[in-house]
Amino acid sequence: MRPSRNSSFYVVAGFLVAGAPALLSGQVADPDATRFENAMATFARHDAKNSFPADATVFVGSSSIVGWDTGDRFRGMPLINRGFGGSQMSDLVHYVEETVLKYSPRTVVVYEGDNDTSAGKRSQQLLEDYREFVEAVLAAQPSTRIIILSIKPSLARWDVWPEMQASNAAIEAYAQMDARVDFVDIGTAMLGADGLPRPELFVGDGLHMTPAGYDVWDEILMEALMPGMHAAHHPGGAGH
């Protein structure tokens, strides 16, 4: 374990301890995850009629994953898209078996936190949900690689961008604790020279992305998925 991992551990541990009273008093209630029962039933029906690839990359998360035409943009890659729009990280934790574990994926690409922050959840609460998700995935299949995409800046939710940045920082520090987990910054490239979200990357609602927005994500993720990059960033193998 490198010294930087130890440092990251103490950063996260201190962050959680210091924030514990606020977490208990200011925690936002999770929405009812069963509102996605129909979406899960749709996934199950599809799986009953179709085979799914072994050792696939599973894309999972909220509407930014749903709108990502992964099959077309990552041709030749064995993948499964299990995004469900409007979800929060707590929903993904609730449905981790239905959306991730049942496929025994080689890699998981996850995007959540956008809706969480908009609903008032602070970085401490979101970090705890991410921790629960990561632990569930790695407990089921320790060799899985998890790629966490940072929460994106957007025109519609620019007012909560500072809290999103706090969440990104906390999640990134947590990801550095385990060689099997990578945090990938997709947000910086979505900002213009003026430091504001680039309008051409968003559709009319200022939240969901245009093809140009996904072009940005494609390039960043492909770099993260390049053979050897993961090992180069995390020497020494898996583990805390």
C-alpha positions in Angstrom: 0.0 0.0 0.0 1.4 3.3 -1.0 1.7 6.2 1.6 -0.8 8.2 -0.5 -3.4 5.5 0.1 -2.9 5.7 3.8 -3.2 9.5 3.6 -6.5 9.1 1.6 -7.8 6.7 4.3 -7.2 9.2 7.0 -8.7 12.0 4.9 -11.9 10.0 4.4 -12.0 8.7 8.0 -11.6 12.1 9.4 -14.1 13.5 7.0 -16.7 11.0 8.1 -16.0 11.4 11.8 -16.1 15.2 11.6 -19.3 15.1 9.7 -21.0 12.5 11.7 -23.2 14.9 13.8 -24.2 16.8 10.7 -24.9 13.5 8.9 -27.3 12.4 11.7 -29.1 15.7 12.0 -29.1 16.8 8.4 -29.5 13.6 6.5 -32.1 13.6 3.7 -34.5 10.7 3.6 -33.9 8.3 0.7 -36.7 8.1 -1.8 -38.7 4.9 -2.0 -36.6 2.6 -4.2 -39.6 0.5 -5.2 -40.7 3.2 -7.6 -38.3 1.5 -10.0 -40.0 -2.0 -9.8 -41.3 -1.6 -13.3 -37.8 -0.8 -14.6 -36.4 -3.8 -12.9 -39.1 -6.0 -14.3 -38.3 -4.7 -17.8 -34.6 -5.6 -17.3 -35.7 -9.1 -16.0 -37.9 -9.7 -19.0 -35.2 -8.7 -21.4 -32.7 -11.0 -19.7 -35.2 -13.9 -19.9 -35.4 -13.6 -23.6 -31.8 -12.6 -24.4 -28.4 -13.9 -23.4 -26.0 -11.4 -21.9 -22.2 -11.4 -22.5 -19.8 -12.9 -20.0 -17.2 -10.7 -18.4 -19.1 -7.6 -19.6 -18.7 -4.0 -18.7 -22.0 -2.9 -17.0 -23.0 0.8 -17.3 -25.3 1.7 -14.5 -26.7 4.8 -13.0 -29.2 7.6 -13.6 -30.5 9.2 -16.9 -27.0 10.2 -18.0 -26.4 6.5 -18.4 -29.8 5.8 -19.9 -29.1 8.5 -22.6 -25.7 7.1 -23.4 -25.9 5.0 -26.6 -23.2 2.7 -25.2 -23.9 -0.1 -27.7 -23.2 2.2 -30.7 -20.4 4.2 -29.1 -18.4 1.3 -27.8 -18.8 -1.2 -30.6 -17.0 -4.5 -30.0 -17.1 -4.1 -26.3 -19.2 -6.7 -24.4 -21.4 -4.4 -22.4 -24.8 -4.1 -20.7 -26.5 -0.8 -20.0 -28.7 -0.9 -16.9 -29.3 2.8 -16.3 -32.6 3.9 -14.8 -33.5 7.5 -15.1 -34.2 9.6 -12.0 -32.3 7.2 -9.7 -30.1 8.1 -6.8 -27.2 6.2 -5.3 -29.5 4.8 -2.6 -31.6 3.3 -5.4 -28.6 1.7 -7.0 -27.6 0.2 -3.7 -31.1 -1.2 -3.3 -31.1 -2.8 -6.7 -27.4 -3.8 -7.0 -28.3 -7.4 -7.5 -30.7 -6.7 -10.3 -28.5 -4.2 -12.2 -25.0 -5.4 -11.5 -24.3 -8.5 -9.5 -26.4 -10.9 -11.6 -24.1 -10.3 -14.6 -20.8 -11.0 -12.8 -19.2 -8.1 -14.7 -15.5 -7.6 -15.3 -16.0 -3.8 -15.1 -18.7 -1.5 -13.7 -19.0 2.1 -14.9 -21.3 4.0 -12.6 -22.7 7.5 -12.7 -24.8 8.7 -9.8 -25.0 11.8 -7.5 -26.6 14.3 -9.8 -30.1 13.6 -8.5 -28.9 13.1 -5.0 -27.3 16.5 -4.7 -30.3 18.1 -6.4 -32.5 16.5 -3.7 -30.4 18.0 -0.9 -28.1 15.2 0.0 -24.7 16.3 1.2 -21.3 14.8 0.4 -21.2 12.7 3.6 -24.4 10.9 2.8 -23.6 10.3 -0.8 -20.1 9.0 0.1 -21.7 6.4 2.4 -24.0 5.2 -0.3 -21.1 4.8 -2.7 -19.1 2.9 -0.1 -22.0 0.5 0.4 -22.3 0.0 -3.3 -18.6 -0.6 -3.9 -18.4 -3.1 -0.9 -21.4 -5.0 -2.3 -19.9 -5.4 -5.7 -16.4 -6.3 -4.5 -17.8 -8.8 -2.0 -19.7 -10.6 -4.7 -16.7 -10.6 -7.2 -13.4 -9.3 -5.8 -11.8 -9.1 -9.2 -14.3 -6.6 -10.6 -13.0 -3.2 -11.6 -15.3 -0.2 -10.7 -15.0 3.1 -12.6 -16.8 5.9 -10.8 -17.6 8.9 -13.1 -17.5 12.2 -11.3 -20.8 14.2 -10.9 -21.0 16.5 -13.9 -21.5 20.2 -13.9 -24.7 21.4 -15.7 -26.5 24.6 -16.6 -29.7 23.5 -14.7 -27.9 22.5 -11.5 -25.1 25.1 -11.4 -26.4 26.4 -8.1 -25.4 23.1 -6.4 -22.1 22.7 -8.2 -20.1 23.5 -5.0 -21.7 20.6 -3.1 -21.2 18.4 -6.1 -17.5 19.3 -6.0 -17.4 18.4 -2.4 -18.9 15.0 -3.1 -16.5 14.5 -6.0 -13.6 15.2 -3.7 -14.8 12.8 -1.0 -15.6 10.0 -3.5 -12.2 10.4 -5.2 -10.4 10.2 -1.9 -12.3 7.0 -1.1 -11.6 5.5 -4.5 -7.9 6.0 -4.0 -8.1 3.5 -1.1 -8.6 0.5 -3.3 -6.7 -0.6 -6.4 -9.9 -1.9 -8.0 -11.7 1.4 -7.9 -11.0 4.3 -10.2 -12.5 7.8 -10.0 -12.7 9.5 -13.4 -13.1 13.2 -13.8 -15.6 13.9 -16.6 -16.5 17.4 -15.3 -13.5 19.5 -16.1 -13.7 18.9 -19.8 -17.4 20.0 -19.7 -16.4 23.5 -18.5 -15.5 26.3 -20.9 -12.7 28.9 -20.7 -15.0 31.0 -18.5 -15.3 28.2 -16.0 -19.0 27.6 -16.8 -20.7 24.6 -18.3 -20.4 24.5 -22.1 -23.9 25.2 -23.4 -23.4 23.0 -26.6 -23.1 19.9 -24.4 -26.7 20.2 -23.1 -30.2 19.9 -24.5 -32.8 22.5 -23.8 -33.4 21.5 -20.2 -29.8 22.4 -19.4 -29.3 19.0 -17.6 -29.3 16.1 -20.1 -26.6 15.9 -22.7 -26.4 16.3 -26.4 -24.3 13.9 -28.6 -21.4 16.4 -28.2 -21.6 15.9 -24.4 -21.4 12.2 -24.8 -18.5 12.7 -27.2 -16.6 14.3 -24.3 -17.5 11.3 -22.0 -16.5 8.8 -24.7 -13.0 10.1 -25.1 -12.4 10.3 -21.3 -13.8 6.8 -20.6 -11.9 5.2 -23.5 -8.7 6.5 -22.1 -9.6 5.1 -18.7 -10.4 1.7 -20.3 -7.1 1.5 -22.2 -5.2 -1.7 -21.4 -2.5 -1.1 -18.8 -3.8 2.2 -17.6 -5.5 0.8 -14.5 -2.4 -1.2 -13.5 -0.2 1.9 -14.1 -2.3 4.0 -11.9 -2.6 1.4 -9.1 0.6 -0.6 -8.7 0.6 -3.4 -6.2 -2.7 -5.1 -6.9 -6.1 -5.1 -5.3 -6.8 -4.3 -1.7 -6.9 -1.6 0.9 
